[in-house]
Amino acid sequence: MTGDDIEILRLCVLWEEMGKPKGGSIFVRLVSAAGTGFFYVKRKNPRKMTEKLEFRKYDPRVNKHVLFTEAKMK
């Protein structure tokens, strides 16, 4: 290998490292406010959405739509 080949190889490795996307999305648990223990799992990008998620969704254990709030995955 010549000096030019080594330089090209080094630049290719640097370019690959810079081009990789960061794993921004995380999974969060949406827990029922009815206290049934039922939950949904949702993906969230914390860089774009900094506030806590809240949805009104169906809880089959109480047979109603109730508020679901964000909690961390265990």
CHARMM internal coordinates of N, CA and C (Angstrom, degrees):
IC EDIT
DIST 1 N 1 CA 1.4456
DIST 1 CA 1 C 1.5178
ANGL 1 N 1 CA 1 C 109.40
DIST 1 C 2 N 1.2894
ANGL 1 CA 1 C 2 N 113.83
DIHE 1 N 1 CA 1 C 2 N 136.90
DIST 2 N 2 CA 1.4596
ANGL 1 C 2 N 2 CA 118.58
DIHE 1 CA 1 C 2 N 2 CA 177.83
DIST 2 CA 2 C 1.5200
ANGL 2 N 2 CA 2 C 108.96
DIHE 1 C 2 N 2 CA 2 C -91.30
DIST 2 C 3 N 1.2942
ANGL 2 CA 2 C 3 N 115.86
DIHE 2 N 2 CA 2 C 3 N 175.23
DIST 3 N 3 CA 1.4571
ANGL 2 C 3 N 3 CA 121.32
DIHE 2 CA 2 C 3 N 3 CA 179.12
DIST 3 CA 3 C 1.5219
ANGL 3 N 3 CA 3 C 112.04
DIHE 2 C 3 N 3 CA 3 C -63.97
DIST 3 C 4 N 1.3467
ANGL 3 CA 3 C 4 N 116.02
DIHE 3 N 3 CA 3 C 4 N -35.12
DIST 4 N 4 CA 1.4641
ANGL 3 C 4 N 4 CA 120.03
DIHE 3 CA 3 C 4 N 4 CA 179.00
DIST 4 CA 4 C 1.5335
ANGL 4 N 4 CA 4 C 111.23
DIHE 3 C 4 N 4 CA 4 C -67.07
DIST 4 C 5 N 1.3349
ANGL 4 CA 4 C 5 N 116.67
DIHE 4 N 4 CA 4 C 5 N -39.26
DIST 5 N 5 CA 1.4669
ANGL 4 C 5 N 5 CA 120.16
DIHE 4 CA 4 C 5 N 5 CA 179.03
DIST 5 CA 5 C 1.5264
ANGL 5 N 5 CA 5 C 111.23
DIHE 4 C 5 N 5 CA 5 C -63.78
DIST 5 C 6 N 1.3071
ANGL 5 CA 5 C 6 N 116.53
DIHE 5 N 5 CA 5 C 6 N -40.27
DIST 6 N 6 CA 1.4647
ANGL 5 C 6 N 6 CA 120.99
DIHE 5 CA 5 C 6 N 6 CA 179.94
DIST 6 CA 6 C 1.5284
ANGL 6 N 6 CA 6 C 109.80
DIHE 5 C 6 N 6 CA 6 C -66.17
DIST 6 C 7 N 1.3252
ANGL 6 CA 6 C 7 N 116.73
DIHE 6 N 6 CA 6 C 7 N -40.94
DIST 7 N 7 CA 1.4625
ANGL 6 C 7 N 7 CA 120.70
DIHE 6 CA 6 C 7 N 7 CA 179.30
DIST 7 CA 7 C 1.5282
ANGL 7 N 7 CA 7 C 111.05
DIHE 6 C 7 N 7 CA 7 C -64.54
DIST 7 C 8 N 1.3289
ANGL 7 CA 7 C 8 N 117.70
DIHE 7 N 7 CA 7 C 8 N -41.62
DIST 8 N 8 CA 1.4667
ANGL 7 C 8 N 8 CA 121.66
DIHE 7 CA 7 C 8 N 8 CA 178.29
DIST 8 CA 8 C 1.5231
ANGL 8 N 8 CA 8 C 110.24
DIHE 7 C 8 N 8 CA 8 C -64.19
DIST 8 C 9 N 1.3183
ANGL 8 CA 8 C 9 N 117.27
DIHE 8 N 8 CA 8 C 9 N -42.09
DIST 9 N 9 CA 1.4590
ANGL 8 C 9 N 9 CA 121.59
DIHE 8 CA 8 C 9 N 9 CA 178.86
DIST 9 CA 9 C 1.5283
ANGL 9 N 9 CA 9 C 110.78
DIHE 8 C 9 N 9 CA 9 C -63.20
DIST 9 C 10 N 1.3254
ANGL 9 CA 9 C 10 N 116.65
DIHE 9 N 9 CA 9 C 10 N -42.02
DIST 10 N 10 CA 1.4634
ANGL 9 C 10 N 10 CA 120.94
DIHE 9 CA 9 C 10 N 10 CA 179.17
DIST 10 CA 10 C 1.5274
ANGL 10 N 10 CA 10 C 111.06
DIHE 9 C 10 N 10 CA 10 C -63.48
DIST 10 C 11 N 1.3323
ANGL 10 CA 10 C 11 N 117.41
DIHE 10 N 10 CA 10 C 11 N -42.06
DIST 11 N 11 CA 1.4654
ANGL 10 C 11 N 11 CA 121.53
DIHE 10 CA 10 C 11 N 11 CA 178.80
DIST 11 CA 11 C 1.5247
ANGL 11 N 11 CA 11 C 111.76
DIHE 10 C 11 N 11 CA 11 C -66.20
DIST 11 C 12 N 1.3319
ANGL 11 CA 11 C 12 N 117.32
DIHE 11 N 11 CA 11 C 12 N -36.12
DIST 12 N 12 CA 1.4675
ANGL 11 C 12 N 12 CA 120.56
DIHE 11 CA 11 C 12 N 12 CA 177.77
DIST 12 CA 12 C 1.5219
ANGL 12 N 12 CA 12 C 110.81
DIHE 11 C 12 N 12 CA 12 C -64.88
DIST 12 C 13 N 1.3201
ANGL 12 CA 12 C 13 N 117.29
DIHE 12 N 12 CA 12 C 13 N -41.25
DIST 13 N 13 CA 1.4589
ANGL 12 C 13 N 13 CA 120.98
DIHE 12 CA 12 C 13 N 13 CA 179.03
DIST 13 CA 13 C 1.5177
ANGL 13 N 13 CA 13 C 110.22
DIHE 12 C 13 N 13 CA 13 C -65.64
DIST 13 C 14 N 1.3380
ANGL 13 CA 13 C 14 N 118.00
DIHE 13 N 13 CA 13 C 14 N -42.80
DIST 14 N 14 CA 1.4615
ANGL 13 C 14 N 14 CA 121.05
DIHE 13 CA 13 C 14 N 14 CA 177.83
DIST 14 CA 14 C 1.5209
ANGL 14 N 14 CA 14 C 111.37
DIHE 13 C 14 N 14 CA 14 C -63.13
DIST 14 C 15 N 1.3215
ANGL 14 CA 14 C 15 N 117.76
DIHE 14 N 14 CA 14 C 15 N -40.64
DIST 15 N 15 CA 1.4560
ANGL 14 C 15 N 15 CA 122.12
DIHE 14 CA 14 C 15 N 15 CA -178.96
DIST 15 CA 15 C 1.5295
ANGL 15 N 15 CA 15 C 110.70
DIHE 14 C 15 N 15 CA 15 C -65.00
DIST 15 C 16 N 1.3477
ANGL 15 CA 15 C 16 N 117.12
DIHE 15 N 15 CA 15 C 16 N -39.74
DIST 16 N 16 CA 1.4607
ANGL 15 C 16 N 16 CA 120.75
DIHE 15 CA 15 C 16 N 16 CA 178.83
DIST 16 CA 16 C 1.5170
ANGL 16 N 16 CA 16 C 110.83
DIHE 15 C 16 N 16 CA 16 C -64.88
DIST 16 C 17 N 1.3179
ANGL 16 CA 16 C 17 N 117.83
DIHE 16 N 16 CA 16 C 17 N -40.39
DIST 17 N 17 CA 1.4582
ANGL 16 C 17 N 17 CA 121.14
DIHE 16 CA 16 C 17 N 17 CA -179.36
DIST 17 CA 17 C 1.5214
ANGL 17 N 17 CA 17 C 111.20
DIHE 16 C 17 N 17 CA 17 C -67.29
DIST 17 C 18 N 1.3221
ANGL 17 CA 17 C 18 N 117.86
DIHE 17 N 17 CA 17 C 18 N -38.05
DIST 18 N 18 CA 1.4526
ANGL 17 C 18 N 18 CA 121.45
DIHE 17 CA 17 C 18 N 18 CA -178.68
DIST 18 CA 18 C 1.5229
ANGL 18 N 18 CA 18 C 111.44
DIHE 17 C 18 N 18 CA 18 C -74.19
DIST 18 C 19 N 1.3254
ANGL 18 CA 18 C 19 N 117.99
DIHE 18 N 18 CA 18 C 19 N -30.32
DIST 19 N 19 CA 1.4503
ANGL 18 C 19 N 19 CA 121.69
DIHE 18 CA 18 C 19 N 19 CA -174.74
DIST 19 CA 19 C 1.5111
ANGL 19 N 19 CA 19 C 114.97
DIHE 18 C 19 N 19 CA 19 C -82.53
DIST 19 C 20 N 1.3162
ANGL 19 CA 19 C 20 N 118.97
DIHE 19 N 19 CA 19 C 20 N -9.77
DIST 20 N 20 CA 1.4536
ANGL 19 C 20 N 20 CA 120.70
DIHE 19 CA 19 C 20 N 20 CA -177.12
DIST 20 CA 20 C 1.5272
ANGL 20 N 20 CA 20 C 110.52
DIHE 19 C 20 N 20 CA 20 C -74.35
DIST 20 C 21 N 1.3395
ANGL 20 CA 20 C 21 N 117.05
DIHE 20 N 20 CA 20 C 21 N 134.32
DIST 21 N 21 CA 1.4655
ANGL 20 C 21 N 21 CA 119.19
DIHE 20 CA 20 C 21 N 21 CA 177.57
DIST 21 CA 21 C 1.5200
ANGL 21 N 21 CA 21 C 110.94
DIHE 20 C 21 N 21 CA 21 C -75.19
DIST 21 C 22 N 1.3035
ANGL 21 CA 21 C 22 N 115.39
DIHE 21 N 21 CA 21 C 22 N 150.72
DIST 22 N 22 CA 1.4542
ANGL 21 C 22 N 22 CA 120.33
DIHE 21 CA 21 C 22 N 22 CA 177.50
DIST 22 CA 22 C 1.5245
ANGL 22 N 22 CA 22 C 108.23
DIHE 21 C 22 N 22 CA 22 C -83.78
DIST 22 C 23 N 1.2995
ANGL 22 CA 22 C 23 N 116.92
DIHE 22 N 22 CA 22 C 23 N 143.10
DIST 23 N 23 CA 1.4539
ANGL 22 C 23 N 23 CA 121.21
DIHE 22 CA 22 C 23 N 23 CA 178.15
DIST 23 CA 23 C 1.5181
ANGL 23 N 23 CA 23 C 109.54
DIHE 22 C 23 N 23 CA 23 C -76.79
DIST 23 C 24 N 1.3207
ANGL 23 CA 23 C 24 N 118.31
DIHE 23 N 23 CA 23 C 24 N 87.98
DIST 24 N 24 CA 1.4510
ANGL 23 C 24 N 24 CA 121.92
DIHE 23 CA 23 C 24 N 24 CA -172.87
DIST 24 CA 24 C 1.5110
ANGL 24 N 24 CA 24 C 114.42
DIHE 23 C 24 N 24 CA 24 C -84.02
DIST 24 C 25 N 1.3319
ANGL 24 CA 24 C 25 N 117.90
DIHE 24 N 24 CA 24 C 25 N -28.48
DIST 25 N 25 CA 1.4518
ANGL 24 C 25 N 25 CA 119.66
DIHE 24 CA 24 C 25 N 25 CA -174.33
DIST 25 CA 25 C 1.5199
ANGL 25 N 25 CA 25 C 111.71
DIHE 24 C 25 N 25 CA 25 C -80.34
DIST 25 C 26 N 1.3260
ANGL 25 CA 25 C 26 N 114.79
DIHE 25 N 25 CA 25 C 26 N 142.74
DIST 26 N 26 CA 1.4590
ANGL 25 C 26 N 26 CA 121.40
DIHE 25 CA 25 C 26 N 26 CA 174.36
DIST 26 CA 26 C 1.5239
ANGL 26 N 26 CA 26 C 107.72
DIHE 25 C 26 N 26 CA 26 C -128.07
DIST 26 C 27 N 1.3094
ANGL 26 CA 26 C 27 N 116.33
DIHE 26 N 26 CA 26 C 27 N 160.20
DIST 27 N 27 CA 1.4515
ANGL 26 C 27 N 27 CA 121.17
DIHE 26 CA 26 C 27 N 27 CA 176.30
DIST 27 CA 27 C 1.5137
ANGL 27 N 27 CA 27 C 108.87
DIHE 26 C 27 N 27 CA 27 C -96.83
DIST 27 C 28 N 1.3267
ANGL 27 CA 27 C 28 N 116.17
DIHE 27 N 27 CA 27 C 28 N 135.60
DIST 28 N 28 CA 1.4548
ANGL 27 C 28 N 28 CA 121.77
DIHE 27 CA 27 C 28 N 28 CA 176.87
DIST 28 CA 28 C 1.5220
ANGL 28 N 28 CA 28 C 108.33
DIHE 27 C 28 N 28 CA 28 C -123.84
DIST 28 C 29 N 1.3051
ANGL 28 CA 28 C 29 N 115.27
DIHE 28 N 28 CA 28 C 29 N 156.16
DIST 29 N 29 CA 1.4589
ANGL 28 C 29 N 29 CA 122.06
DIHE 28 CA 28 C 29 N 29 CA 179.50
DIST 29 CA 29 C 1.5220
ANGL 29 N 29 CA 29 C 108.23
DIHE 28 C 29 N 29 CA 29 C -102.96
DIST 29 C 30 N 1.3268
ANGL 29 CA 29 C 30 N 116.64
DIHE 29 N 29 CA 29 C 30 N 130.63
DIST 30 N 30 CA 1.4594
ANGL 29 C 30 N 30 CA 121.95
DIHE 29 CA 29 C 30 N 30 CA 175.33
DIST 30 CA 30 C 1.5263
ANGL 30 N 30 CA 30 C 106.82
DIHE 29 C 30 N 30 CA 30 C -101.18
DIST 30 C 31 N 1.3381
ANGL 30 CA 30 C 31 N 116.67
DIHE 30 N 30 CA 30 C 31 N 111.38
DIST 31 N 31 CA 1.4575
ANGL 30 C 31 N 31 CA 122.49
DIHE 30 CA 30 C 31 N 31 CA -173.89
DIST 31 CA 31 C 1.5209
ANGL 31 N 31 CA 31 C 109.81
DIHE 30 C 31 N 31 CA 31 C -99.99
DIST 31 C 32 N 1.3132
ANGL 31 CA 31 C 32 N 115.75
DIHE 31 N 31 CA 31 C 32 N 139.16
DIST 32 N 32 CA 1.4570
ANGL 31 C 32 N 32 CA 122.10
DIHE 31 CA 31 C 32 N 32 CA -178.91
DIST 32 CA 32 C 1.5204
ANGL 32 N 32 CA 32 C 111.47
DIHE 31 C 32 N 32 CA 32 C -67.42
DIST 32 C 33 N 1.3363
ANGL 32 CA 32 C 33 N 116.24
DIHE 32 N 32 CA 32 C 33 N 136.10
DIST 33 N 33 CA 1.4597
ANGL 32 C 33 N 33 CA 121.34
DIHE 32 CA 32 C 33 N 33 CA 176.91
DIST 33 CA 33 C 1.5240
ANGL 33 N 33 CA 33 C 111.62
DIHE 32 C 33 N 33 CA 33 C -77.83
DIST 33 C 34 N 1.3333
ANGL 33 CA 33 C 34 N 117.46
DIHE 33 N 33 CA 33 C 34 N -10.07
DIST 34 N 34 CA 1.4595
ANGL 33 C 34 N 34 CA 121.29
DIHE 33 CA 33 C 34 N 34 CA 179.10
DIST 34 CA 34 C 1.5337
ANGL 34 N 34 CA 34 C 111.72
DIHE 33 C 34 N 34 CA 34 C -75.27
DIST 34 C 35 N 1.3153
ANGL 34 CA 34 C 35 N 117.41
DIHE 34 N 34 CA 34 C 35 N -10.94
DIST 35 N 35 CA 1.4574
ANGL 34 C 35 N 35 CA 121.27
DIHE 34 CA 34 C 35 N 35 CA 177.46
DIST 35 CA 35 C 1.5181
ANGL 35 N 35 CA 35 C 114.09
DIHE 34 C 35 N 35 CA 35 C 79.94
DIST 35 C 36 N 1.3339
ANGL 35 CA 35 C 36 N 116.83
DIHE 35 N 35 CA 35 C 36 N 21.80
DIST 36 N 36 CA 1.4639
ANGL 35 C 36 N 36 CA 119.98
DIHE 35 CA 35 C 36 N 36 CA -178.78
DIST 36 CA 36 C 1.5231
ANGL 36 N 36 CA 36 C 112.69
DIHE 35 C 36 N 36 CA 36 C -85.92
DIST 36 C 37 N 1.3204
ANGL 36 CA 36 C 37 N 117.06
DIHE 36 N 36 CA 36 C 37 N -15.95
DIST 37 N 37 CA 1.4624
ANGL 36 C 37 N 37 CA 120.17
DIHE 36 CA 36 C 37 N 37 CA -176.40
DIST 37 CA 37 C 1.5139
ANGL 37 N 37 CA 37 C 113.01
DIHE 36 C 37 N 37 CA 37 C 88.88
DIST 37 C 38 N 1.3225
ANGL 37 CA 37 C 38 N 117.59
DIHE 37 N 37 CA 37 C 38 N -3.51
DIST 38 N 38 CA 1.4605
ANGL 37 C 38 N 38 CA 121.45
DIHE 37 CA 37 C 38 N 38 CA 178.46
DIST 38 CA 38 C 1.5275
ANGL 38 N 38 CA 38 C 108.78
DIHE 37 C 38 N 38 CA 38 C -73.75
DIST 38 C 39 N 1.3386
ANGL 38 CA 38 C 39 N 116.62
DIHE 38 N 38 CA 38 C 39 N 142.54
DIST 39 N 39 CA 1.4655
ANGL 38 C 39 N 39 CA 120.20
DIHE 38 CA 38 C 39 N 39 CA -178.76
DIST 39 CA 39 C 1.5211
ANGL 39 N 39 CA 39 C 110.70
DIHE 38 C 39 N 39 CA 39 C -146.63
DIST 39 C 40 N 1.3150
ANGL 39 CA 39 C 40 N 115.11
DIHE 39 N 39 CA 39 C 40 N 157.65
DIST 40 N 40 CA 1.4578
ANGL 39 C 40 N 40 CA 124.56
DIHE 39 CA 39 C 40 N 40 CA 170.79
DIST 40 CA 40 C 1.5215
ANGL 40 N 40 CA 40 C 107.36
DIHE 39 C 40 N 40 CA 40 C -113.21
DIST 40 C 41 N 1.3374
ANGL 40 CA 40 C 41 N 117.36
DIHE 40 N 40 CA 40 C 41 N 156.50
DIST 41 N 41 CA 1.4602
ANGL 40 C 41 N 41 CA 122.33
DIHE 40 CA 40 C 41 N 41 CA 175.23
DIST 41 CA 41 C 1.5142
ANGL 41 N 41 CA 41 C 107.73
DIHE 40 C 41 N 41 CA 41 C -114.17
DIST 41 C 42 N 1.3328
ANGL 41 CA 41 C 42 N 115.64
DIHE 41 N 41 CA 41 C 42 N 132.27
DIST 42 N 42 CA 1.4629
ANGL 41 C 42 N 42 CA 121.37
DIHE 41 CA 41 C 42 N 42 CA -177.45
DIST 42 CA 42 C 1.5199
ANGL 42 N 42 CA 42 C 109.13
DIHE 41 C 42 N 42 CA 42 C -135.23
DIST 42 C 43 N 1.3347
ANGL 42 CA 42 C 43 N 115.98
DIHE 42 N 42 CA 42 C 43 N 148.99
DIST 43 N 43 CA 1.4629
ANGL 42 C 43 N 43 CA 121.55
DIHE 42 CA 42 C 43 N 43 CA 176.56
DIST 43 CA 43 C 1.5192
ANGL 43 N 43 CA 43 C 108.73
DIHE 42 C 43 N 43 CA 43 C -91.97
DIST 43 C 44 N 1.3361
ANGL 43 CA 43 C 44 N 116.31
DIHE 43 N 43 CA 43 C 44 N 141.23
DIST 44 N 44 CA 1.4608
ANGL 43 C 44 N 44 CA 120.96
DIHE 43 CA 43 C 44 N 44 CA -177.35
DIST 44 CA 44 C 1.5312
ANGL 44 N 44 CA 44 C 109.22
DIHE 43 C 44 N 44 CA 44 C -142.13
DIST 44 C 45 N 1.3293
ANGL 44 CA 44 C 45 N 115.65
DIHE 44 N 44 CA 44 C 45 N 141.22
DIST 45 N 45 CA 1.4589
ANGL 44 C 45 N 45 CA 120.80
DIHE 44 CA 44 C 45 N 45 CA 174.13
DIST 45 CA 45 C 1.5322
ANGL 45 N 45 CA 45 C 106.95
DIHE 44 C 45 N 45 CA 45 C -101.42
DIST 45 C 46 N 1.3393
ANGL 45 CA 45 C 46 N 118.81
DIHE 45 N 45 CA 45 C 46 N 107.33
DIST 46 N 46 CA 1.4581
ANGL 45 C 46 N 46 CA 120.69
DIHE 45 CA 45 C 46 N 46 CA -175.01
DIST 46 CA 46 C 1.5293
ANGL 46 N 46 CA 46 C 113.93
DIHE 45 C 46 N 46 CA 46 C -67.81
DIST 46 C 47 N 1.3207
ANGL 46 CA 46 C 47 N 117.67
DIHE 46 N 46 CA 46 C 47 N -18.50
DIST 47 N 47 CA 1.4753
ANGL 46 C 47 N 47 CA 119.03
DIHE 46 CA 46 C 47 N 47 CA 177.36
DIST 47 CA 47 C 1.5190
ANGL 47 N 47 CA 47 C 111.46
DIHE 46 C 47 N 47 CA 47 C -72.83
DIST 47 C 48 N 1.3375
ANGL 47 CA 47 C 48 N 116.32
DIHE 47 N 47 CA 47 C 48 N -38.07
DIST 48 N 48 CA 1.4604
ANGL 47 C 48 N 48 CA 120.29
DIHE 47 CA 47 C 48 N 48 CA -177.73
DIST 48 CA 48 C 1.5219
ANGL 48 N 48 CA 48 C 111.98
DIHE 47 C 48 N 48 CA 48 C -87.19
DIST 48 C 49 N 1.3253
ANGL 48 CA 48 C 49 N 117.07
DIHE 48 N 48 CA 48 C 49 N -31.25
DIST 49 N 49 CA 1.4586
ANGL 48 C 49 N 49 CA 121.27
DIHE 48 CA 48 C 49 N 49 CA -174.58
DIST 49 CA 49 C 1.5235
ANGL 49 N 49 CA 49 C 108.17
DIHE 48 C 49 N 49 CA 49 C -126.10
DIST 49 C 50 N 1.3130
ANGL 49 CA 49 C 50 N 116.87
DIHE 49 N 49 CA 49 C 50 N 97.69
DIST 50 N 50 CA 1.4625
ANGL 49 C 50 N 50 CA 120.37
DIHE 49 CA 49 C 50 N 50 CA -173.56
DIST 50 CA 50 C 1.5224
ANGL 50 N 50 CA 50 C 112.68
DIHE 49 C 50 N 50 CA 50 C -87.90
DIST 50 C 51 N 1.3366
ANGL 50 CA 50 C 51 N 118.37
DIHE 50 N 50 CA 50 C 51 N -25.11
DIST 51 N 51 CA 1.4620
ANGL 50 C 51 N 51 CA 119.90
DIHE 50 CA 50 C 51 N 51 CA -178.05
DIST 51 CA 51 C 1.5368
ANGL 51 N 51 CA 51 C 110.20
DIHE 50 C 51 N 51 CA 51 C -80.24
DIST 51 C 52 N 1.3310
ANGL 51 CA 51 C 52 N 115.37
DIHE 51 N 51 CA 51 C 52 N 162.52
DIST 52 N 52 CA 1.4633
ANGL 51 C 52 N 52 CA 120.70
DIHE 51 CA 51 C 52 N 52 CA 179.59
DIST 52 CA 52 C 1.5219
ANGL 52 N 52 CA 52 C 110.05
DIHE 51 C 52 N 52 CA 52 C -73.12
DIST 52 C 53 N 1.3304
ANGL 52 CA 52 C 53 N 115.46
DIHE 52 N 52 CA 52 C 53 N 143.22
DIST 53 N 53 CA 1.4520
ANGL 52 C 53 N 53 CA 120.80
DIHE 52 CA 52 C 53 N 53 CA 179.94
DIST 53 CA 53 C 1.5219
ANGL 53 N 53 CA 53 C 110.44
DIHE 52 C 53 N 53 CA 53 C -78.93
DIST 53 C 54 N 1.3269
ANGL 53 CA 53 C 54 N 115.95
DIHE 53 N 53 CA 53 C 54 N 141.61
DIST 54 N 54 CA 1.4591
ANGL 53 C 54 N 54 CA 122.90
DIHE 53 CA 53 C 54 N 54 CA 172.52
DIST 54 CA 54 C 1.5212
ANGL 54 N 54 CA 54 C 107.51
DIHE 53 C 54 N 54 CA 54 C -141.28
DIST 54 C 55 N 1.3231
ANGL 54 CA 54 C 55 N 115.86
DIHE 54 N 54 CA 54 C 55 N 127.54
DIST 55 N 55 CA 1.4564
ANGL 54 C 55 N 55 CA 121.27
DIHE 54 CA 54 C 55 N 55 CA 179.09
DIST 55 CA 55 C 1.5176
ANGL 55 N 55 CA 55 C 109.03
DIHE 54 C 55 N 55 CA 55 C -132.55
DIST 55 C 56 N 1.3180
ANGL 55 CA 55 C 56 N 115.56
DIHE 55 N 55 CA 55 C 56 N 152.17
DIST 56 N 56 CA 1.4512
ANGL 55 C 56 N 56 CA 121.08
DIHE 55 CA 55 C 56 N 56 CA 171.45
DIST 56 CA 56 C 1.5179
ANGL 56 N 56 CA 56 C 105.90
DIHE 55 C 56 N 56 CA 56 C -102.20
DIST 56 C 57 N 1.3348
ANGL 56 CA 56 C 57 N 115.73
DIHE 56 N 56 CA 56 C 57 N 108.21
DIST 57 N 57 CA 1.4583
ANGL 56 C 57 N 57 CA 121.13
DIHE 56 CA 56 C 57 N 57 CA -174.78
DIST 57 CA 57 C 1.5232
ANGL 57 N 57 CA 57 C 110.06
DIHE 56 C 57 N 57 CA 57 C -131.91
DIST 57 C 58 N 1.3068
ANGL 57 CA 57 C 58 N 115.20
DIHE 57 N 57 CA 57 C 58 N 172.71
DIST 58 N 58 CA 1.4585
ANGL 57 C 58 N 58 CA 121.58
DIHE 57 CA 57 C 58 N 58 CA -175.52
DIST 58 CA 58 C 1.5283
ANGL 58 N 58 CA 58 C 110.76
DIHE 57 C 58 N 58 CA 58 C -82.82
DIST 58 C 59 N 1.3337
ANGL 58 CA 58 C 59 N 115.93
DIHE 58 N 58 CA 58 C 59 N 130.77
DIST 59 N 59 CA 1.4662
ANGL 58 C 59 N 59 CA 122.51
DIHE 58 CA 58 C 59 N 59 CA 174.35
DIST 59 CA 59 C 1.5255
ANGL 59 N 59 CA 59 C 107.46
DIHE 58 C 59 N 59 CA 59 C -111.27
DIST 59 C 60 N 1.3314
ANGL 59 CA 59 C 60 N 117.92
DIHE 59 N 59 CA 59 C 60 N 107.86
DIST 60 N 60 CA 1.4639
ANGL 59 C 60 N 60 CA 120.49
DIHE 59 CA 59 C 60 N 60 CA -175.76
DIST 60 CA 60 C 1.5297
ANGL 60 N 60 CA 60 C 113.70
DIHE 59 C 60 N 60 CA 60 C -67.74
DIST 60 C 61 N 1.3103
ANGL 60 CA 60 C 61 N 118.01
DIHE 60 N 60 CA 60 C 61 N -18.18
DIST 61 N 61 CA 1.4716
ANGL 60 C 61 N 61 CA 119.70
DIHE 60 CA 60 C 61 N 61 CA -178.96
DIST 61 CA 61 C 1.5283
ANGL 61 N 61 CA 61 C 112.71
DIHE 60 C 61 N 61 CA 61 C -75.73
DIST 61 C 62 N 1.3371
ANGL 61 CA 61 C 62 N 116.94
DIHE 61 N 61 CA 61 C 62 N -25.92
DIST 62 N 62 CA 1.4658
ANGL 61 C 62 N 62 CA 120.01
DIHE 61 CA 61 C 62 N 62 CA 175.11
DIST 62 CA 62 C 1.5260
ANGL 62 N 62 CA 62 C 111.27
DIHE 61 C 62 N 62 CA 62 C -111.68
DIST 62 C 63 N 1.3311
ANGL 62 CA 62 C 63 N 116.15
DIHE 62 N 62 CA 62 C 63 N -0.94
DIST 63 N 63 CA 1.4640
ANGL 62 C 63 N 63 CA 122.90
DIHE 62 CA 62 C 63 N 63 CA 177.07
DIST 63 CA 63 C 1.5332
ANGL 63 N 63 CA 63 C 111.95
DIHE 62 C 63 N 63 CA 63 C 59.31
DIST 63 C 64 N 1.3537
ANGL 63 CA 63 C 64 N 116.27
DIHE 63 N 63 CA 63 C 64 N 40.77
DIST 64 N 64 CA 1.4629
ANGL 63 C 64 N 64 CA 122.03
DIHE 63 CA 63 C 64 N 64 CA -178.91
DIST 64 CA 64 C 1.5250
ANGL 64 N 64 CA 64 C 110.18
DIHE 63 C 64 N 64 CA 64 C -146.53
DIST 64 C 65 N 1.3380
ANGL 64 CA 64 C 65 N 114.48
DIHE 64 N 64 CA 64 C 65 N 166.31
DIST 65 N 65 CA 1.4566
ANGL 64 C 65 N 65 CA 120.63
DIHE 64 CA 64 C 65 N 65 CA 167.75
DIST 65 CA 65 C 1.5242
ANGL 65 N 65 CA 65 C 107.61
DIHE 64 C 65 N 65 CA 65 C -88.21
DIST 65 C 66 N 1.3186
ANGL 65 CA 65 C 66 N 117.12
DIHE 65 N 65 CA 65 C 66 N 126.73
DIST 66 N 66 CA 1.4633
ANGL 65 C 66 N 66 CA 121.81
DIHE 65 CA 65 C 66 N 66 CA -179.97
DIST 66 CA 66 C 1.5199
ANGL 66 N 66 CA 66 C 109.16
DIHE 65 C 66 N 66 CA 66 C -133.54
DIST 66 C 67 N 1.3149
ANGL 66 CA 66 C 67 N 116.43
DIHE 66 N 66 CA 66 C 67 N 170.75
DIST 67 N 67 CA 1.4574
ANGL 66 C 67 N 67 CA 121.98
DIHE 66 CA 66 C 67 N 67 CA 179.11
DIST 67 CA 67 C 1.5296
ANGL 67 N 67 CA 67 C 109.71
DIHE 66 C 67 N 67 CA 67 C -77.59
DIST 67 C 68 N 1.3156
ANGL 67 CA 67 C 68 N 116.28
DIHE 67 N 67 CA 67 C 68 N 132.95
DIST 68 N 68 CA 1.4681
ANGL 67 C 68 N 68 CA 122.85
DIHE 67 CA 67 C 68 N 68 CA 175.08
DIST 68 CA 68 C 1.5178
ANGL 68 N 68 CA 68 C 107.22
DIHE 67 C 68 N 68 CA 68 C -115.43
DIST 68 C 69 N 1.3334
ANGL 68 CA 68 C 69 N 117.53
DIHE 68 N 68 CA 68 C 69 N 128.98
DIST 69 N 69 CA 1.4629
ANGL 68 C 69 N 69 CA 122.13
DIHE 68 CA 68 C 69 N 69 CA -179.10
DIST 69 CA 69 C 1.5196
ANGL 69 N 69 CA 69 C 110.31
DIHE 68 C 69 N 69 CA 69 C -115.95
DIST 69 C 70 N 1.3007
ANGL 69 CA 69 C 70 N 114.91
DIHE 69 N 69 CA 69 C 70 N 155.88
DIST 70 N 70 CA 1.4642
ANGL 69 C 70 N 70 CA 121.82
DIHE 69 CA 69 C 70 N 70 CA -175.79
DIST 70 CA 70 C 1.5232
ANGL 70 N 70 CA 70 C 112.05
DIHE 69 C 70 N 70 CA 70 C -73.15
DIST 70 C 71 N 1.3248
ANGL 70 CA 70 C 71 N 115.93
DIHE 70 N 70 CA 70 C 71 N 137.24
DIST 71 N 71 CA 1.4557
ANGL 70 C 71 N 71 CA 123.64
DIHE 70 CA 70 C 71 N 71 CA 171.29
DIST 71 CA 71 C 1.5288
ANGL 71 N 71 CA 71 C 107.12
DIHE 70 C 71 N 71 CA 71 C -139.30
DIST 71 C 72 N 1.3215
ANGL 71 CA 71 C 72 N 116.81
DIHE 71 N 71 CA 71 C 72 N 155.24
DIST 72 N 72 CA 1.4639
ANGL 71 C 72 N 72 CA 119.68
DIHE 71 CA 71 C 72 N 72 CA -179.06
DIST 72 CA 72 C 1.5176
ANGL 72 N 72 CA 72 C 111.29
DIHE 71 C 72 N 72 CA 72 C -73.38
DIST 72 C 73 N 1.3201
ANGL 72 CA 72 C 73 N 115.50
DIHE 72 N 72 CA 72 C 73 N 150.17
DIST 73 N 73 CA 1.4709
ANGL 72 C 73 N 73 CA 121.24
DIHE 72 CA 72 C 73 N 73 CA 174.61
DIST 73 CA 73 C 1.5189
ANGL 73 N 73 CA 73 C 108.36
DIHE 72 C 73 N 73 CA 73 C -72.65
DIST 73 C 74 N 1.3063
ANGL 73 CA 73 C 74 N 116.85
DIHE 73 N 73 CA 73 C 74 N 145.94
DIST 74 N 74 CA 1.4692
ANGL 73 C 74 N 74 CA 120.63
DIHE 73 CA 73 C 74 N 74 CA 178.84
DIST 74 CA 74 C 1.4982
ANGL 74 N 74 CA 74 C 110.60
DIHE 73 C 74 N 74 CA 74 C -87.12
END
COOR INIT
IC SEED 1 N 1 CA 1 C
IC BUILD
